[in-house]
């Protein structure tokens, strides 16, 4: 069974936005959201047109994201390409809303 060798990079983070940070700035859209477990950047998943979460991981060397979807608690390591759960990890998610409403808040 594959394991993640980067769990030491998981931090207690505060999400930077209630949607994909870069999509909100550029007018883009997303399918699902991922939270960088190192710095709190919120990016869109690889099913989204712009794939900002994985781009952030590559450019910052922050390898782990947590799902930022309601009722999802899993983590993913881009380097080790493995999903996993963390005992007692906080369950964080965005507050579902219309994307245009979220843009108005920034």
Buried (B, 14 or more C-beta within 10 A) or exposed (E): EEEBEBBEBBEEBEBBBBBBBBBBEEEBEBEBBBBBBBBBBBBBBBEBEBBBBBBBBEEEEBBBBBBBBEEEBEBBBBBBEBEBEBEEBEEBBBEEEEBEEBEEEE
